[in-house]
Amino acid sequence: MDQLLRVQNFTVSRDGVAAGEDQSLERPFGHDVDPERLFAWAGATASWPNRTEPGGSRGLDDYFTRDFSHDIGAEIMGRNKFGPQRGPWQDHEWQGWWGDEPPFHTPVFVLTHHARPSFTLSDTMFHFVDGEPATVLAQAREAARGKDVRLGGGVSTVREFLDAGLVDTLHVAVAPVTLGSGLRLWDSPEQLLDRYHMDVVPSPSGMTHHLFWRR
């Protein structure tokens, strides 16, 4: 079976907004977007990896949270998901938002036009690559050693790979909030129906999970 390029647990508001403008070190999701309003669904589940207390919900939301790393051998992310720096890298000492134990546990390919040496934190190696989506995907597939590749975001990166026709499956979690402005994945999920089948599955939490797979 071919190695899939998968978008997983990508969370947007009901009006399609996934992040705000003017990202900064203090506000990774930009101004006017409170990530708690988008991601509370995952944090409430029993399988949330950062859970420090027992408990948490089971059911549909937990299934998607638990499935995040299943059969994933590499991740591709945009530079904005790694950190807020723009232009040439000024500070190689700062190694992203993810701390000493990043949640990926695979090679990660960070899209950037500015070279930077690879480095490893725990069991995650970050590579900084400049190339067309198909070229970067080929690198990630090789590193994944037969497993699938996750396309982690952010919004511009997902849209870029969608426009290139490279995404095989998407899971988009739609939160029951309206943000009004910011970076949009879509105006309507129906925009993808020329290329993908879609199932919509509501959750008791109020989330609506949109599942897409190639036609």
Salt bridges, closest charged atoms under 4 A:
ASP15 OD2 - ARG184 NH2 3.44
ASP61 OD1 - HIS209 NE2 2.68
ASP62 OD2 - ARG58 NH1 3.00
ASP62 OD2 - ARG66 NH1 2.85
ASP67 OD2 - ARG6 NH2 3.95
GLU75 OE2 - LYS81 NZ 2.88
GLU75 OE1 - ARG150 NE 2.63
ASP123 OD1 - HIS105 ND1 2.96
ASP130 OD1 - HIS113 ND1 3.09
ASP148 OD2 - ARG6 NH1 2.99
ASP168 OD2 - ARG141 NH2 3.72
ASP168 OD1 - ARG214 NE 2.70
ASP194 OD1 - ARG195 NE 3.39
